[in-house]
Amino acid sequence: MKKFKTSAEKAQLQEASLNQLLAEKNLLRNAFVHYTHVPLGLMVAGLMLLTSWLVNRPLLRLDNALFI
């Protein structure tokens, strides 16, 4: 991890990275490309709910819904 000499340097770097993130027009695409755990987690949660619905286990469906 880089050591900063001043807090101004640290703030400048954080601002630059934030500006880079916000420069992209489509924030949803940004979230799905740069943060792949988001779509993967949603897909796993959906598969859990679908599986419990297919086997007709409503209690299991409720437990799985709590993970979302």
PDB file of N, CA, C and O in Angstrom:
ATOM      1  N   MET A   1       0.848  -1.178   0.000  1.00  0.00           N
ATOM      2  CA  MET A   1       0.000   0.000   0.000  1.00  0.00           C
ATOM      3  C   MET A   1       0.890   1.236   0.000  1.00  0.00           C
ATOM      4  O   MET A   1       1.897   1.294   0.705  1.00  0.00           O
ATOM      5  N   LYS A   2       0.505   2.212  -0.795  1.00  0.00           N
ATOM      6  CA  LYS A   2       1.311   3.414  -0.934  1.00  0.00           C
ATOM      7  C   LYS A   2       1.157   4.300   0.299  1.00  0.00           C
ATOM      8  O   LYS A   2       0.051   4.527   0.789  1.00  0.00           O
ATOM      9  N   LYS A   3       2.287   4.790   0.782  1.00  0.00           N
ATOM     10  CA  LYS A   3       2.260   5.734   1.905  1.00  0.00           C
ATOM     11  C   LYS A   3       2.157   7.152   1.347  1.00  0.00           C
ATOM     12  O   LYS A   3       2.874   7.514   0.415  1.00  0.00           O
ATOM     13  N   PHE A   4       1.275   7.938   1.915  1.00  0.00           N
ATOM     14  CA  PHE A   4       1.089   9.311   1.467  1.00  0.00           C
ATOM     15  C   PHE A   4       1.835  10.247   2.406  1.00  0.00           C
ATOM     16  O   PHE A   4       1.828  10.071   3.624  1.00  0.00           O
ATOM     17  N   LYS A   5       2.478  11.247   1.810  1.00  0.00           N
ATOM     18  CA  LYS A   5       3.198  12.218   2.632  1.00  0.00           C
ATOM     19  C   LYS A   5       2.222  13.173   3.312  1.00  0.00           C
ATOM     20  O   LYS A   5       2.423  13.562   4.462  1.00  0.00           O
ATOM     21  N   THR A   6       1.192  13.538   2.615  1.00  0.00           N
ATOM     22  CA  THR A   6       0.219  14.470   3.183  1.00  0.00           C
ATOM     23  C   THR A   6      -1.193  13.944   2.958  1.00  0.00           C
ATOM     24  O   THR A   6      -1.437  13.087   2.109  1.00  0.00           O
ATOM     25  N   SER A   7      -2.088  14.476   3.729  1.00  0.00           N
ATOM     26  CA  SER A   7      -3.489  14.081   3.537  1.00  0.00           C
ATOM     27  C   SER A   7      -4.036  14.675   2.241  1.00  0.00           C
ATOM     28  O   SER A   7      -4.996  14.154   1.674  1.00  0.00           O
ATOM     29  N   ALA A   8      -3.424  15.765   1.772  1.00  0.00           N
ATOM     30  CA  ALA A   8      -3.854  16.369   0.508  1.00  0.00           C
ATOM     31  C   ALA A   8      -3.579  15.418  -0.653  1.00  0.00           C
ATOM     32  O   ALA A   8      -4.391  15.307  -1.572  1.00  0.00           O
ATOM     33  N   GLU A   9      -2.432  14.729  -0.614  1.00  0.00           N
ATOM     34  CA  GLU A   9      -2.109  13.745  -1.656  1.00  0.00           C
ATOM     35  C   GLU A   9      -3.144  12.628  -1.658  1.00  0.00           C
ATOM     36  O   GLU A   9      -3.623  12.208  -2.712  1.00  0.00           O
ATOM     37  N   LYS A  10      -3.480  12.157  -0.467  1.00  0.00           N
ATOM     38  CA  LYS A  10      -4.449  11.068  -0.346  1.00  0.00           C
ATOM     39  C   LYS A  10      -5.812  11.516  -0.874  1.00  0.00           C
ATOM     40  O   LYS A  10      -6.472  10.777  -1.603  1.00  0.00           O
ATOM     41  N   ALA A  11      -6.227  12.722  -0.506  1.00  0.00           N
ATOM     42  CA  ALA A  11      -7.518  13.242  -0.956  1.00  0.00           C
ATOM     43  C   ALA A  11      -7.535  13.422  -2.471  1.00  0.00           C
ATOM     44  O   ALA A  11      -8.549  13.172  -3.122  1.00  0.00           O
ATOM     45  N   GLN A  12      -6.408  13.857  -3.023  1.00  0.00           N
ATOM     46  CA  GLN A  12      -6.331  14.061  -4.465  1.00  0.00           C
ATOM     47  C   GLN A  12      -6.454  12.729  -5.208  1.00  0.00           C
ATOM     48  O   GLN A  12      -7.130  12.646  -6.233  1.00  0.00           O
ATOM     49  N   LEU A  13      -5.804  11.695  -4.691  1.00  0.00           N
ATOM     50  CA  LEU A  13      -5.885  10.379  -5.323  1.00  0.00           C
ATOM     51  C   LEU A  13      -7.307   9.821  -5.230  1.00  0.00           C
ATOM     52  O   LEU A  13      -7.814   9.255  -6.198  1.00  0.00           O
ATOM     53  N   GLN A  14      -7.948   9.978  -4.075  1.00  0.00           N
ATOM     54  CA  GLN A  14      -9.323   9.489  -3.914  1.00  0.00           C
ATOM     55  C   GLN A  14     -10.275  10.226  -4.848  1.00  0.00           C
ATOM     56  O   GLN A  14     -11.177   9.621  -5.428  1.00  0.00           O
ATOM     57  N   GLU A  15     -10.073  11.530  -4.991  1.00  0.00           N
ATOM     58  CA  GLU A  15     -10.928  12.319  -5.871  1.00  0.00           C
ATOM     59  C   GLU A  15     -10.739  11.900  -7.325  1.00  0.00           C
ATOM     60  O   GLU A  15     -11.702  11.831  -8.089  1.00  0.00           O
ATOM     61  N   ALA A  16      -9.494  11.621  -7.701  1.00  0.00           N
ATOM     62  CA  ALA A  16      -9.217  11.199  -9.079  1.00  0.00           C
ATOM     63  C   ALA A  16      -9.878   9.859  -9.376  1.00  0.00           C
ATOM     64  O   ALA A  16     -10.456   9.674 -10.447  1.00  0.00           O
ATOM     65  N   SER A  17      -9.796   8.926  -8.434  1.00  0.00           N
ATOM     66  CA  SER A  17     -10.409   7.619  -8.684  1.00  0.00           C
ATOM     67  C   SER A  17     -11.933   7.722  -8.693  1.00  0.00           C
ATOM     68  O   SER A  17     -12.594   7.015  -9.454  1.00  0.00           O
ATOM     69  N   LEU A  18     -12.494   8.590  -7.860  1.00  0.00           N
ATOM     70  CA  LEU A  18     -13.943   8.787  -7.859  1.00  0.00           C
ATOM     71  C   LEU A  18     -14.395   9.426  -9.167  1.00  0.00           C
ATOM     72  O   LEU A  18     -15.411   9.030  -9.738  1.00  0.00           O
ATOM     73  N   ASN A  19     -13.638  10.413  -9.639  1.00  0.00           N
ATOM     74  CA  ASN A  19     -13.990  11.052 -10.910  1.00  0.00           C
ATOM     75  C   ASN A  19     -13.919  10.059 -12.057  1.00  0.00           C
ATOM     76  O   ASN A  19     -14.735  10.105 -12.977  1.00  0.00           O
ATOM     77  N   GLN A  20     -12.946   9.164 -12.002  1.00  0.00           N
ATOM     78  CA  GLN A  20     -12.812   8.145 -13.039  1.00  0.00           C
ATOM     79  C   GLN A  20     -14.023   7.211 -13.021  1.00  0.00           C
ATOM     80  O   GLN A  20     -14.535   6.829 -14.073  1.00  0.00           O
ATOM     81  N   LEU A  21     -14.474   6.849 -11.826  1.00  0.00           N
ATOM     82  CA  LEU A  21     -15.651   5.982 -11.704  1.00  0.00           C
ATOM     83  C   LEU A  21     -16.906   6.672 -12.232  1.00  0.00           C
ATOM     84  O   LEU A  21     -17.701   6.067 -12.951  1.00  0.00           O
ATOM     85  N   LEU A  22     -17.074   7.933 -11.872  1.00  0.00           N
ATOM     86  CA  LEU A  22     -18.282   8.656 -12.260  1.00  0.00           C
ATOM     87  C   LEU A  22     -18.247   9.133 -13.703  1.00  0.00           C
ATOM     88  O   LEU A  22     -19.273   9.548 -14.243  1.00  0.00           O
ATOM     89  N   ALA A  23     -17.072   9.078 -14.337  1.00  0.00           N
ATOM     90  CA  ALA A  23     -16.958   9.522 -15.721  1.00  0.00           C
ATOM     91  C   ALA A  23     -17.717   8.594 -16.657  1.00  0.00           C
ATOM     92  O   ALA A  23     -18.195   9.020 -17.709  1.00  0.00           O
ATOM     93  N   GLU A  24     -17.829   7.337 -16.279  1.00  0.00           N
ATOM     94  CA  GLU A  24     -18.588   6.410 -17.112  1.00  0.00           C
ATOM     95  C   GLU A  24     -20.070   6.744 -16.997  1.00  0.00           C
ATOM     96  O   GLU A  24     -20.592   6.957 -15.903  1.00  0.00           O
ATOM     97  N   LYS A  25     -20.723   6.785 -18.129  1.00  0.00           N
ATOM     98  CA  LYS A  25     -22.121   7.205 -18.151  1.00  0.00           C
ATOM     99  C   LYS A  25     -23.056   6.161 -17.546  1.00  0.00           C
ATOM    100  O   LYS A  25     -24.015   6.507 -16.856  1.00  0.00           O
ATOM    101  N   ASN A  26     -22.783   4.918 -17.799  1.00  0.00           N
ATOM    102  CA  ASN A  26     -23.694   3.869 -17.363  1.00  0.00           C
ATOM    103  C   ASN A  26     -23.194   3.250 -16.060  1.00  0.00           C
ATOM    104  O   ASN A  26     -22.320   2.383 -16.084  1.00  0.00           O
ATOM    105  N   LEU A  27     -23.734   3.683 -14.935  1.00  0.00           N
ATOM    106  CA  LEU A  27     -23.279   3.180 -13.640  1.00  0.00           C
ATOM    107  C   LEU A  27     -23.663   1.723 -13.430  1.00  0.00           C
ATOM    108  O   LEU A  27     -22.959   0.992 -12.734  1.00  0.00           O
ATOM    109  N   LEU A  28     -24.771   1.296 -14.024  1.00  0.00           N
ATOM    110  CA  LEU A  28     -25.171  -0.105 -13.897  1.00  0.00           C
ATOM    111  C   LEU A  28     -24.161  -1.009 -14.595  1.00  0.00           C
ATOM    112  O   LEU A  28     -23.777  -2.047 -14.056  1.00  0.00           O
ATOM    113  N   ARG A  29     -23.732  -0.617 -15.790  1.00  0.00           N
ATOM    114  CA  ARG A  29     -22.714  -1.388 -16.504  1.00  0.00           C
ATOM    115  C   ARG A  29     -21.421  -1.388 -15.703  1.00  0.00           C
ATOM    116  O   ARG A  29     -20.741  -2.409 -15.602  1.00  0.00           O
ATOM    117  N   ASN A  30     -21.093  -0.247 -15.140  1.00  0.00           N
ATOM    118  CA  ASN A  30     -19.886  -0.125 -14.325  1.00  0.00           C
ATOM    119  C   ASN A  30     -19.935  -1.103 -13.150  1.00  0.00           C
ATOM    120  O   ASN A  30     -18.943  -1.762 -12.841  1.00  0.00           O
ATOM    121  N   ALA A  31     -21.089  -1.191 -12.505  1.00  0.00           N
ATOM    122  CA  ALA A  31     -21.222  -2.093 -11.356  1.00  0.00           C
ATOM    123  C   ALA A  31     -21.095  -3.548 -11.779  1.00  0.00           C
ATOM    124  O   ALA A  31     -20.480  -4.352 -11.077  1.00  0.00           O
ATOM    125  N   PHE A  32     -21.676  -3.889 -12.929  1.00  0.00           N
ATOM    126  CA  PHE A  32     -21.643  -5.286 -13.360  1.00  0.00           C
ATOM    127  C   PHE A  32     -20.305  -5.688 -13.957  1.00  0.00           C
ATOM    128  O   PHE A  32     -19.975  -6.873 -13.961  1.00  0.00           O
ATOM    129  N   VAL A  33     -19.523  -4.737 -14.464  1.00  0.00           N
ATOM    130  CA  VAL A  33     -18.227  -5.076 -15.059  1.00  0.00           C
ATOM    131  C   VAL A  33     -17.125  -5.052 -14.014  1.00  0.00           C
ATOM    132  O   VAL A  33     -16.316  -5.976 -13.936  1.00  0.00           O
ATOM    133  N   HIS A  34     -17.094  -3.997 -13.213  1.00  0.00           N
ATOM    134  CA  HIS A  34     -15.996  -3.850 -12.256  1.00  0.00           C
ATOM    135  C   HIS A  34     -16.238  -4.602 -10.955  1.00  0.00           C
ATOM    136  O   HIS A  34     -15.286  -4.964 -10.264  1.00  0.00           O
ATOM    137  N   TYR A  35     -17.477  -4.837 -10.622  1.00  0.00           N
ATOM    138  CA  TYR A  35     -17.803  -5.516  -9.372  1.00  0.00           C
ATOM    139  C   TYR A  35     -18.584  -6.782  -9.705  1.00  0.00           C
ATOM    140  O   TYR A  35     -19.807  -6.823  -9.565  1.00  0.00           O
ATOM    141  N   THR A  36     -17.874  -7.805 -10.142  1.00  0.00           N
ATOM    142  CA  THR A  36     -18.539  -9.012 -10.634  1.00  0.00           C
ATOM    143  C   THR A  36     -19.233  -9.786  -9.527  1.00  0.00           C
ATOM    144  O   THR A  36     -20.068 -10.641  -9.820  1.00  0.00           O
ATOM    145  N   HIS A  37     -18.917  -9.518  -8.257  1.00  0.00           N
ATOM    146  CA  HIS A  37     -19.586 -10.250  -7.182  1.00  0.00           C
ATOM    147  C   HIS A  37     -21.066  -9.880  -7.093  1.00  0.00           C
ATOM    148  O   HIS A  37     -21.865 -10.662  -6.579  1.00  0.00           O
ATOM    149  N   VAL A  38     -21.438  -8.709  -7.583  1.00  0.00           N
ATOM    150  CA  VAL A  38     -22.846  -8.294  -7.529  1.00  0.00           C
ATOM    151  C   VAL A  38     -23.722  -9.195  -8.408  1.00  0.00           C
ATOM    152  O   VAL A  38     -24.678  -9.781  -7.901  1.00  0.00           O
ATOM    153  N   PRO A  39     -23.429  -9.324  -9.710  1.00  0.00           N
ATOM    154  CA  PRO A  39     -24.300 -10.194 -10.509  1.00  0.00           C
ATOM    155  C   PRO A  39     -24.190 -11.661 -10.112  1.00  0.00           C
ATOM    156  O   PRO A  39     -25.175 -12.395 -10.192  1.00  0.00           O
ATOM    157  N   LEU A  40     -23.014 -12.095  -9.688  1.00  0.00           N
ATOM    158  CA  LEU A  40     -22.868 -13.489  -9.280  1.00  0.00           C
ATOM    159  C   LEU A  40     -23.698 -13.781  -8.036  1.00  0.00           C
ATOM    160  O   LEU A  40     -24.333 -14.833  -7.951  1.00  0.00           O
ATOM    161  N   GLY A  41     -23.700 -12.872  -7.079  1.00  0.00           N
ATOM    162  CA  GLY A  41     -24.499 -13.051  -5.870  1.00  0.00           C
ATOM    163  C   GLY A  41     -25.984 -13.062  -6.167  1.00  0.00           C
ATOM    164  O   GLY A  41     -26.731 -13.862  -5.603  1.00  0.00           O
ATOM    165  N   LEU A  42     -26.417 -12.169  -7.058  1.00  0.00           N
ATOM    166  CA  LEU A  42     -27.833 -12.137  -7.433  1.00  0.00           C
ATOM    167  C   LEU A  42     -28.238 -13.411  -8.166  1.00  0.00           C
ATOM    168  O   LEU A  42     -29.344 -13.919  -7.977  1.00  0.00           O
ATOM    169  N   MET A  43     -27.342 -13.923  -9.001  1.00  0.00           N
ATOM    170  CA  MET A  43     -27.641 -15.151  -9.731  1.00  0.00           C
ATOM    171  C   MET A  43     -27.753 -16.341  -8.773  1.00  0.00           C
ATOM    172  O   MET A  43     -28.653 -17.168  -8.913  1.00  0.00           O
ATOM    173  N   VAL A  44     -26.850 -16.427  -7.811  1.00  0.00           N
ATOM    174  CA  VAL A  44     -26.897 -17.525  -6.839  1.00  0.00           C
ATOM    175  C   VAL A  44     -28.175 -17.444  -6.007  1.00  0.00           C
ATOM    176  O   VAL A  44     -28.826 -18.460  -5.764  1.00  0.00           O
ATOM    177  N   ALA A  45     -28.533 -16.234  -5.570  1.00  0.00           N
ATOM    178  CA  ALA A  45     -29.761 -16.072  -4.784  1.00  0.00           C
ATOM    179  C   ALA A  45     -30.984 -16.469  -5.605  1.00  0.00           C
ATOM    180  O   ALA A  45     -31.893 -17.122  -5.092  1.00  0.00           O
ATOM    181  N   GLY A  46     -31.008 -16.080  -6.868  1.00  0.00           N
ATOM    182  CA  GLY A  46     -32.121 -16.461  -7.735  1.00  0.00           C
ATOM    183  C   GLY A  46     -32.206 -17.962  -7.940  1.00  0.00           C
ATOM    184  O   GLY A  46     -33.298 -18.530  -7.941  1.00  0.00           O
ATOM    185  N   LEU A  47     -31.065 -18.606  -8.114  1.00  0.00           N
ATOM    186  CA  LEU A  47     -31.055 -20.065  -8.280  1.00  0.00           C
ATOM    187  C   LEU A  47     -31.527 -20.770  -7.014  1.00  0.00           C
ATOM    188  O   LEU A  47     -32.218 -21.787  -7.091  1.00  0.00           O
ATOM    189  N   MET A  48     -31.161 -20.241  -5.854  1.00  0.00           N
ATOM    190  CA  MET A  48     -31.614 -20.836  -4.592  1.00  0.00           C
ATOM    191  C   MET A  48     -33.137 -20.744  -4.478  1.00  0.00           C
ATOM    192  O   MET A  48     -33.793 -21.711  -4.091  1.00  0.00           O
ATOM    193  N   LEU A  49     -33.695 -19.580  -4.815  1.00  0.00           N
ATOM    194  CA  LEU A  49     -35.152 -19.421  -4.748  1.00  0.00           C
ATOM    195  C   LEU A  49     -35.860 -20.304  -5.775  1.00  0.00           C
ATOM    196  O   LEU A  49     -36.896 -20.898  -5.477  1.00  0.00           O
ATOM    197  N   LEU A  50     -35.303 -20.388  -6.978  1.00  0.00           N
ATOM    198  CA  LEU A  50     -35.900 -21.227  -8.012  1.00  0.00           C
ATOM    199  C   LEU A  50     -35.884 -22.695  -7.602  1.00  0.00           C
ATOM    200  O   LEU A  50     -36.866 -23.410  -7.801  1.00  0.00           O
ATOM    201  N   THR A  51     -34.788 -23.135  -7.040  1.00  0.00           N
ATOM    202  CA  THR A  51     -34.679 -24.529  -6.612  1.00  0.00           C
ATOM    203  C   THR A  51     -35.697 -24.849  -5.533  1.00  0.00           C
ATOM    204  O   THR A  51     -36.367 -25.879  -5.607  1.00  0.00           O
ATOM    205  N   SER A  52     -35.827 -23.985  -4.526  1.00  0.00           N
ATOM    206  CA  SER A  52     -36.785 -24.265  -3.465  1.00  0.00           C
ATOM    207  C   SER A  52     -38.222 -24.189  -3.979  1.00  0.00           C
ATOM    208  O   SER A  52     -39.092 -24.889  -3.462  1.00  0.00           O
ATOM    209  N   TRP A  53     -38.485 -23.363  -4.974  1.00  0.00           N
ATOM    210  CA  TRP A  53     -39.822 -23.304  -5.561  1.00  0.00           C
ATOM    211  C   TRP A  53     -40.109 -24.594  -6.331  1.00  0.00           C
ATOM    212  O   TRP A  53     -41.220 -25.122  -6.277  1.00  0.00           O
ATOM    213  N   LEU A  54     -39.099 -25.096  -7.048  1.00  0.00           N
ATOM    214  CA  LEU A  54     -39.289 -26.312  -7.848  1.00  0.00           C
ATOM    215  C   LEU A  54     -39.558 -27.541  -6.986  1.00  0.00           C
ATOM    216  O   LEU A  54     -40.293 -28.433  -7.409  1.00  0.00           O
ATOM    217  N   VAL A  55     -38.984 -27.609  -5.796  1.00  0.00           N
ATOM    218  CA  VAL A  55     -39.194 -28.780  -4.941  1.00  0.00           C
ATOM    219  C   VAL A  55     -40.330 -28.567  -3.944  1.00  0.00           C
ATOM    220  O   VAL A  55     -40.547 -29.396  -3.060  1.00  0.00           O
ATOM    221  N   ASN A  56     -41.062 -27.443  -4.086  1.00  0.00           N
ATOM    222  CA  ASN A  56     -42.216 -27.143  -3.221  1.00  0.00           C
ATOM    223  C   ASN A  56     -41.872 -27.166  -1.743  1.00  0.00           C
ATOM    224  O   ASN A  56     -42.543 -27.830  -0.953  1.00  0.00           O
ATOM    225  N   ARG A  57     -40.836 -26.450  -1.373  1.00  0.00           N
ATOM    226  CA  ARG A  57     -40.474 -26.331   0.042  1.00  0.00           C
ATOM    227  C   ARG A  57     -40.622 -24.860   0.435  1.00  0.00           C
ATOM    228  O   ARG A  57     -39.642 -24.118   0.372  1.00  0.00           O
ATOM    229  N   PRO A  58     -41.810 -24.416   0.836  1.00  0.00           N
ATOM    230  CA  PRO A  58     -42.019 -22.990   1.124  1.00  0.00           C
ATOM    231  C   PRO A  58     -41.133 -22.465   2.247  1.00  0.00           C
ATOM    232  O   PRO A  58     -40.689 -21.318   2.201  1.00  0.00           O
ATOM    233  N   LEU A  59     -40.870 -23.302   3.264  1.00  0.00           N
ATOM    234  CA  LEU A  59     -40.016 -22.832   4.353  1.00  0.00           C
ATOM    235  C   LEU A  59     -38.601 -22.583   3.843  1.00  0.00           C
ATOM    236  O   LEU A  59     -37.949 -21.611   4.225  1.00  0.00           O
ATOM    237  N   LEU A  60     -38.144 -23.470   2.982  1.00  0.00           N
ATOM    238  CA  LEU A  60     -36.829 -23.295   2.388  1.00  0.00           C
ATOM    239  C   LEU A  60     -36.811 -22.046   1.514  1.00  0.00           C
ATOM    240  O   LEU A  60     -35.811 -21.331   1.466  1.00  0.00           O
ATOM    241  N   ARG A  61     -37.922 -21.786   0.823  1.00  0.00           N
ATOM    242  CA  ARG A  61     -38.020 -20.579   0.000  1.00  0.00           C
ATOM    243  C   ARG A  61     -37.885 -19.340   0.863  1.00  0.00           C
ATOM    244  O   ARG A  61     -37.198 -18.389   0.488  1.00  0.00           O
ATOM    245  N   LEU A  62     -38.538 -19.345   2.018  1.00  0.00           N
ATOM    246  CA  LEU A  62     -38.476 -18.200   2.918  1.00  0.00           C
ATOM    247  C   LEU A  62     -37.054 -17.998   3.436  1.00  0.00           C
ATOM    248  O   LEU A  62     -36.565 -16.870   3.490  1.00  0.00           O
ATOM    249  N   ASP A  63     -36.398 -19.083   3.815  1.00  0.00           N
ATOM    250  CA  ASP A  63     -35.018 -18.973   4.289  1.00  0.00           C
ATOM    251  C   ASP A  63     -34.111 -18.421   3.202  1.00  0.00           C
ATOM    252  O   ASP A  63     -33.254 -17.580   3.473  1.00  0.00           O
ATOM    253  N   ASN A  64     -34.294 -18.888   1.982  1.00  0.00           N
ATOM    254  CA  ASN A  64     -33.468 -18.411   0.882  1.00  0.00           C
ATOM    255  C   ASN A  64     -33.770 -16.957   0.552  1.00  0.00           C
ATOM    256  O   ASN A  64     -32.872 -16.214   0.156  1.00  0.00           O
ATOM    257  N   ALA A  65     -35.010 -16.547   0.709  1.00  0.00           N
ATOM    258  CA  ALA A  65     -35.367 -15.159   0.429  1.00  0.00           C
ATOM    259  C   ALA A  65     -34.684 -14.216   1.409  1.00  0.00           C
ATOM    260  O   ALA A  65     -34.428 -13.059   1.078  1.00  0.00           O
ATOM    261  N   LEU A  66     -34.391 -14.695   2.598  1.00  0.00           N
ATOM    262  CA  LEU A  66     -33.723 -13.847   3.581  1.00  0.00           C
ATOM    263  C   LEU A  66     -32.286 -13.538   3.187  1.00  0.00           C
ATOM    264  O   LEU A  66     -31.714 -12.558   3.666  1.00  0.00           O
ATOM    265  N   PHE A  67     -31.688 -14.359   2.317  1.00  0.00           N
ATOM    266  CA  PHE A  67     -30.319 -14.114   1.871  1.00  0.00           C
ATOM    267  C   PHE A  67     -30.222 -12.965   0.880  1.00  0.00           C
ATOM    268  O   PHE A  67     -29.148 -12.389   0.705  1.00  0.00           O
ATOM    269  N   ILE A  68     -31.324 -12.624   0.232  1.00  0.00           N
ATOM    270  CA  ILE A  68     -31.279 -11.601  -0.818  1.00  0.00           C
ATOM    271  C   ILE A  68     -31.148 -10.222  -0.237  1.00  0.00           C
ATOM    272  O   ILE A  68     -31.096  -9.241  -0.979  1.00  0.00           O
TER     273      ILE A  68
END
